[in-house]
Amino acid sequence: LIDTKKGRIEILNKDMIMKELW
């Protein structure tokens, strides 16, 4: 299972990258 904290950080990073790309 993935740590909730690590998972949230990964999701936040992905969201930030997507926002930067768009």
mmCIF file as Biopython writes it, N, C-alpha, C and O atoms, coordinates in Angstrom:
data_model
#
loop_
_atom_site.group_PDB
_atom_site.id
_atom_site.type_symbol
_atom_site.label_atom_id
_atom_site.label_alt_id
_atom_site.label_comp_id
_atom_site.label_asym_id
_atom_site.label_entity_id
_atom_site.label_seq_id
_atom_site.pdbx_PDB_ins_code
_atom_site.Cartn_x
_atom_site.Cartn_y
_atom_site.Cartn_z
_atom_site.occupancy
_atom_site.B_iso_or_equiv
_atom_site.auth_seq_id
_atom_site.auth_asym_id
_atom_site.pdbx_PDB_model_num
ATOM 1  N N  . LEU A ? 1  ? 0.843  -1.207 0.000   1.0 0.0 1  A 1 
ATOM 2  C CA . LEU A ? 1  ? 0.000  0.000  0.000   1.0 0.0 1  A 1 
ATOM 3  C C  . LEU A ? 1  ? 0.877  1.255  0.000   1.0 0.0 1  A 1 
ATOM 4  O O  . LEU A ? 1  ? 1.982  1.255  0.542   1.0 0.0 1  A 1 
ATOM 5  N N  . ILE A ? 2  ? 0.373  2.306  -0.608  1.0 0.0 2  A 1 
ATOM 6  C CA . ILE A ? 2  ? 1.142  3.561  -0.663  1.0 0.0 2  A 1 
ATOM 7  C C  . ILE A ? 2  ? 0.806  4.428  0.547   1.0 0.0 2  A 1 
ATOM 8  O O  . ILE A ? 2  ? -0.355 4.532  0.944   1.0 0.0 2  A 1 
ATOM 9  N N  . ASP A ? 3  ? 1.833  5.051  1.130   1.0 0.0 3  A 1 
ATOM 10 C CA . ASP A ? 3  ? 1.596  5.946  2.274   1.0 0.0 3  A 1 
ATOM 11 C C  . ASP A ? 3  ? 0.657  7.062  1.835   1.0 0.0 3  A 1 
ATOM 12 O O  . ASP A ? 3  ? 0.814  7.613  0.746   1.0 0.0 3  A 1 
ATOM 13 N N  . THR A ? 4  ? -0.323 7.399  2.681   1.0 0.0 4  A 1 
ATOM 14 C CA . THR A ? 4  ? -1.261 8.466  2.314   1.0 0.0 4  A 1 
ATOM 15 C C  . THR A ? 4  ? -0.503 9.774  2.119   1.0 0.0 4  A 1 
ATOM 16 O O  . THR A ? 4  ? -0.787 10.525 1.186   1.0 0.0 4  A 1 
ATOM 17 N N  . LYS A ? 5  ? 0.463  10.050 2.998   1.0 0.0 5  A 1 
ATOM 18 C CA . LYS A ? 5  ? 1.227  11.301 2.878   1.0 0.0 5  A 1 
ATOM 19 C C  . LYS A ? 5  ? 2.010  11.304 1.571   1.0 0.0 5  A 1 
ATOM 20 O O  . LYS A ? 5  ? 1.953  12.281 0.825   1.0 0.0 5  A 1 
ATOM 21 N N  . LYS A ? 6  ? 2.732  10.239 1.282   1.0 0.0 6  A 1 
ATOM 22 C CA . LYS A ? 6  ? 3.514  10.167 0.036   1.0 0.0 6  A 1 
ATOM 23 C C  . LYS A ? 6  ? 2.578  10.258 -1.164  1.0 0.0 6  A 1 
ATOM 24 O O  . LYS A ? 6  ? 2.869  10.965 -2.129  1.0 0.0 6  A 1 
ATOM 25 N N  . GLY A ? 7  ? 1.466  9.552  -1.107  1.0 0.0 7  A 1 
ATOM 26 C CA . GLY A ? 7  ? 0.504  9.569  -2.208  1.0 0.0 7  A 1 
ATOM 27 C C  . GLY A ? 7  ? -0.010 10.979 -2.448  1.0 0.0 7  A 1 
ATOM 28 O O  . GLY A ? 7  ? -0.111 11.431 -3.589  1.0 0.0 7  A 1 
ATOM 29 N N  . ARG A ? 8  ? -0.336 11.671 -1.356  1.0 0.0 8  A 1 
ATOM 30 C CA . ARG A ? 8  ? -0.862 13.034 -1.507  1.0 0.0 8  A 1 
ATOM 31 C C  . ARG A ? 8  ? 0.196  13.932 -2.120  1.0 0.0 8  A 1 
ATOM 32 O O  . ARG A ? 8  ? -0.097 14.746 -2.995  1.0 0.0 8  A 1 
ATOM 33 N N  . ILE A ? 9  ? 1.429  13.781 -1.656  1.0 0.0 9  A 1 
ATOM 34 C CA . ILE A ? 9  ? 2.520  14.612 -2.192  1.0 0.0 9  A 1 
ATOM 35 C C  . ILE A ? 9  ? 2.682  14.333 -3.685  1.0 0.0 9  A 1 
ATOM 36 O O  . ILE A ? 9  ? 2.847  15.260 -4.478  1.0 0.0 9  A 1 
ATOM 37 N N  . GLU A ? 10 ? 2.636  13.064 -4.063  1.0 0.0 10 A 1 
ATOM 38 C CA . GLU A ? 10 ? 2.794  12.715 -5.485  1.0 0.0 10 A 1 
ATOM 39 C C  . GLU A ? 10 ? 1.671  13.347 -6.300  1.0 0.0 10 A 1 
ATOM 40 O O  . GLU A ? 10 ? 1.909  13.896 -7.376  1.0 0.0 10 A 1 
ATOM 41 N N  . ILE A ? 11 ? 0.440  13.267 -5.779  1.0 0.0 11 A 1 
ATOM 42 C CA . ILE A ? 11 ? -0.707 13.845 -6.491  1.0 0.0 11 A 1 
ATOM 43 C C  . ILE A ? 11 ? -0.522 15.354 -6.626  1.0 0.0 11 A 1 
ATOM 44 O O  . ILE A ? 11 ? -0.750 15.925 -7.692  1.0 0.0 11 A 1 
ATOM 45 N N  . LEU A ? 12 ? -0.104 15.997 -5.524  1.0 0.0 12 A 1 
ATOM 46 C CA . LEU A ? 12 ? 0.098  17.454 -5.564  1.0 0.0 12 A 1 
ATOM 47 C C  . LEU A ? 12 ? 1.160  17.790 -6.599  1.0 0.0 12 A 1 
ATOM 48 O O  . LEU A ? 12 ? 0.995  18.730 -7.376  1.0 0.0 12 A 1 
ATOM 49 N N  . ASN A ? 13 ? 2.243  17.033 -6.616  1.0 0.0 13 A 1 
ATOM 50 C CA . ASN A ? 13 ? 3.323  17.287 -7.585  1.0 0.0 13 A 1 
ATOM 51 C C  . ASN A ? 13 ? 2.775  17.151 -8.999  1.0 0.0 13 A 1 
ATOM 52 O O  . ASN A ? 13 ? 3.072  17.980 -9.860  1.0 0.0 13 A 1 
ATOM 53 N N  . LYS A ? 14 ? 1.980  16.117 -9.248  1.0 0.0 14 A 1 
ATOM 54 C CA . LYS A ? 14 ? 1.420  15.906 -10.594 1.0 0.0 14 A 1 
ATOM 55 C C  . LYS A ? 14 ? 0.520  17.080 -10.958 1.0 0.0 14 A 1 
ATOM 56 O O  . LYS A ? 14 ? 0.575  17.583 -12.080 1.0 0.0 14 A 1 
ATOM 57 N N  . ASP A ? 15 ? -0.312 17.519 -10.007 1.0 0.0 15 A 1 
ATOM 58 C CA . ASP A ? 15 ? -1.215 18.642 -10.275 1.0 0.0 15 A 1 
ATOM 59 C C  . ASP A ? 15 ? -0.405 19.887 -10.623 1.0 0.0 15 A 1 
ATOM 60 O O  . ASP A ? 15 ? -0.734 20.596 -11.575 1.0 0.0 15 A 1 
ATOM 61 N N  . MET A ? 16 ? 0.655  20.157 -9.855  1.0 0.0 16 A 1 
ATOM 62 C CA . MET A ? 16 ? 1.471  21.345 -10.109 1.0 0.0 16 A 1 
ATOM 63 C C  . MET A ? 16 ? 2.125  21.255 -11.484 1.0 0.0 16 A 1 
ATOM 64 O O  . MET A ? 16 ? 2.170  22.244 -12.217 1.0 0.0 16 A 1 
ATOM 65 N N  . ILE A ? 17 ? 2.631  20.080 -11.835 1.0 0.0 17 A 1 
ATOM 66 C CA . ILE A ? 17 ? 3.275  19.908 -13.145 1.0 0.0 17 A 1 
ATOM 67 C C  . ILE A ? 17 ? 2.248  20.141 -14.258 1.0 0.0 17 A 1 
ATOM 68 O O  . ILE A ? 17 ? 2.540  20.823 -15.241 1.0 0.0 17 A 1 
ATOM 69 N N  . MET A ? 18 ? 1.062  19.581 -14.103 1.0 0.0 18 A 1 
ATOM 70 C CA . MET A ? 18 ? 0.029  19.747 -15.124 1.0 0.0 18 A 1 
ATOM 71 C C  . MET A ? 18 ? -0.313 21.228 -15.270 1.0 0.0 18 A 1 
ATOM 72 O O  . MET A ? 18 ? -0.450 21.730 -16.386 1.0 0.0 18 A 1 
ATOM 73 N N  . LYS A ? 19 ? -0.451 21.927 -14.140 1.0 0.0 19 A 1 
ATOM 74 C CA . LYS A ? 19 ? -0.782 23.360 -14.195 1.0 0.0 19 A 1 
ATOM 75 C C  . LYS A ? 19 ? 0.332  24.106 -14.913 1.0 0.0 19 A 1 
ATOM 76 O O  . LYS A ? 19 ? 0.063  24.998 -15.718 1.0 0.0 19 A 1 
ATOM 77 N N  . GLU A ? 20 ? 1.583  23.747 -14.628 1.0 0.0 20 A 1 
ATOM 78 C CA . GLU A ? 20 ? 2.709  24.436 -15.265 1.0 0.0 20 A 1 
ATOM 79 C C  . GLU A ? 20 ? 2.697  24.169 -16.767 1.0 0.0 20 A 1 
ATOM 80 O O  . GLU A ? 20 ? 2.955  25.073 -17.560 1.0 0.0 20 A 1 
ATOM 81 N N  . LEU A ? 21 ? 2.396  22.927 -17.161 1.0 0.0 21 A 1 
ATOM 82 C CA . LEU A ? 21 ? 2.386  22.588 -18.591 1.0 0.0 21 A 1 
ATOM 83 C C  . LEU A ? 21 ? 1.257  23.337 -19.295 1.0 0.0 21 A 1 
ATOM 84 O O  . LEU A ? 21 ? 1.421  23.794 -20.426 1.0 0.0 21 A 1 
ATOM 85 N N  . TRP A ? 22 ? 0.121  23.462 -18.630 1.0 0.0 22 A 1 
ATOM 86 C CA . TRP A ? 22 ? -1.015 24.114 -19.271 1.0 0.0 22 A 1 
ATOM 87 C C  . TRP A ? 22 ? -1.005 25.615 -18.983 1.0 0.0 22 A 1 
ATOM 88 O O  . TRP A ? 22 ? -1.889 26.338 -19.442 1.0 0.0 22 A 1 
#
